[in-house]
Amino acid sequence: MKFTDGYWMMREGVSAAHAAEVADTRVEADRFTLYAPVRHLRHRGDTLNGPLLTVECFAPAEGVIGVRVTHLAGGVDRGPHFALETPAGTATGEVTHEGDQLRLVSGGLTLSVDTAAPYGLEFSAGGRTLTTVGPRGTGYATTPDGAHHSVAQLSLGVGELVYGLGERFTPFVRNGQRVDLWQADGGTASEQAYKNVPFHLTNRGYGVFVNHPGPVSYEVGSEAVGRLQFSVEDQTLEYYVVHGPTPKEVLDRYTALTGRPALPPAWSFGLWLSTSFTTSYDEETVGRFVRGMAERDIPLGVFHFDCFWMRAYQWCDFTWDPDVFPDPPGMLQRLKEEHGLRICVWINPYIAQKSPLFDEAARLGHLVRRPDGSVWQWDMWQAGMGLVDFTSPQARAWYAGKLRGLLGQGVDCFKTDFGERIPTDVVWHDGSDPVRMHNYYSQLYNRTVFETLTEERGAGEAVVFARSATAGGQRFPAHWGGDCESTFGAMAESLRGGLSLGLSGFGFWSHDIGGFEGTPSPAVFKRWVPFGLLSSHSRLHGSSSYRVPWEFDDEAVAVTREFTRLKNRLMPYLFQAARQAADEGTPVMRAMLLDFPDDPACHTLDRQYMLGDDLLVAPVFTEDGDVEYYLPHGVWTHLLTGERLQGPGWRRERHGFRSLPLLARPGSVLPFGAYDGAAVYPWAHDVTLRVHEPVDGATVTTRVPAPDGAGETVFRTRRDGDRVEVEATDAPGPWHVRLDGAERLTAPPGSGRLVGVLPSEGS
């Protein structure tokens, strides 16, 4: 929210007050509190008739420093609150107090305050200033409607770029943008977002998390061009500065605080096929789709039933439409036994009035109510629908019971759609503030479904396909990018959103291959397929038209088959990247700046990405195949052709529909599975290690996990001159090594060592 009129004046009707100096302090061993009046004190009389801001500074975790600014402290705290892994108040900081100088140190991060100078905060690391809070950086503003907004401003350095704030489809770099965090069902072509996260990351070695689940308004170098401002309509504003120094380390610390992504089951990485949204379908249609994929040798992992598996006007009542699905358990059993499929069904948190469940939920008090006690209802989406009150333990248990009924029929997972249009003129069961609950609702919704799956299927077997989320929502993967058009432009929008979400702490992300709205041209579909199958999760889904590849042309079938099978062979590599996301918070699909923070050319790239540590992917966004992308330093190897390309530098290429820039990082050792017919198989058995431009004297460790998480095979690759030695630990069978595209070397069962010679230049 903008409060000023230019640099000097306030907007009409707006008044503001900012911390002017430090009048007093309270210092403890691990924290300190500043008492800051909003005007300079010339004499005792100035202590009267004026506000005094309380600024608490503490360290909730190593490398993280929190600041909590309070104006009036007597309000009622109604919640909700983000669930942080390290509660505020945990002693991880150390305070030093020498004269007028106060310092709070946590890990490599230092907060410094000169109590004799005009009010200000400085965050530094390694002897370098990261960001500062200056004269207008701590305070509040009152708008013409009487609303009280707590405001903070942090300085932006020259060349400092800002990323994140959730899944946003606007320009990738946030500088110059106003961003209002408010969950909305706005598609992928507007400034609105399904997943709003009050966390931003910069290319200067730190991030900032605003610990407020309600609406947060950002001005990112847009009101004051050298500052990043955030504000909340509240008497208190709490934020955490998270140090790196690398972007990956920032995400590591941030997700340690707000929650690590859970590790999805291995089968969820296979190809998902949907019925699409408003298309006509029944059991015969489903069978035809599944058989069609098998007949065309396209491996399928999950089949998804979208909305109309239930009867019209009755969503969401968890009951199959008997006119088109007379025997759901039998149908699901046949799909599993004959085709080895997992099953997903669409759900949402709304109960339509026509459904018998509406009366049941209303009678039991499980629907959100208005202040007068009536059930909140409207006709958008479903006629007369109500909203499940997930703040009620009884409502959560009731909803989970309906899900268990479907799991008992053979359903394996759920697409948790919607959760954004949450009313604010309501009363919640637990007394939560309705404005704060608007953004937070999706957290309770997805958590309820995810925990039900975990309880019923066991740890490591839970996965959802969620659209809405907020900070901490990464705990309940996976998430997809929402309703995009079926165009090249929307394809690029989707990628921007996914990269932004990854920089907001989310490890697993997907999108509708071919786009959702409308019907893609064959060219759009064939370009989108490689992008979709080189994502963490891959789903064919649309709105009013089917997304089976033979609806487009024969080449679309070939493209889908080849890239589905490629992804299956990459599963030993991809699942290790997934474990990295779960352990460290590094997303599987990631912006280039995460892996190349010291290369300024990577800081603005949003049409390419790294898939795991070692694969660069540049989707093609044109029909004719023209693509422009950037290669960082080193000799990169095209995974599909074996061509070696020298970086750094920009490249312009033209690719057919069955190709795209897919390059292995210099020095990488990529494990390729031996089987391409499914995502789950013994990945380490007959695995081939592809060694690319190994660095002389360096050792690379490659871990190939078991799909069920029970153990792993570890390979260590070391180059000595033109010789490359590979040692294996716990290899379950034969394994192979391919050196820079040369002939494959084979280690027989029981062998733990291979030695090969690099091919000569030009061979």
Protein Blocks (a to p, Z undefined) as FASTA:
>chain_A
ZZbecjkbccehiacdddfbdfbdcddfkbccddddfbdcfbfklmgoiacdddddddfb
ghiacddddfbfkbccebjadddfbdghiafbdcddehjbccddehjbccdddfkbccdd
dddeehiafbdcdfklgccdddfkopacddddddddehiaceejijafbdfblghpacdd
ddddebjmbfbdfbdcfbdcdfeopacddddfbdcdddehklbmmbccdddddfbdcddd
ddfkbmklmmmmmmmmnopaddddfklmmccddebjmbccdfklmmmmmmmmmmnopacf
bdcddfklpcehiacehiacfklmmblmlmmmmmmmmnopacdddddfbdcfklmklmmm
mmnopaccdfkopacddfehiahiacddfkbmklmmmmmmmmmmmmmnopabdcdeehil
ccfkbccfklpafklmmmmmmmmmmmmmmmmmmmmnoghiaccddfbdcehklmmccdde
bjadddfklmmmmmmmmmmmmmnopabdcddehijnhcddfklmmmmmmmmmmcfbdcdd
dfkbcfbfklmmmmlmmmmmmmmmmmmmmmmmmmmmmmmmmmnopafbdcfklmmmmlmk
lmmgckbccehjkbccdddfbfnopacddddedjdddfknopacddeddddddddfkbcc
ddddehiacdddfbfkbfbdcfkgopacddehiaehiacddddddfklnacdddddddeh
jbccdddehiabdcdddeehiacddddehiabdcdddddehZZ
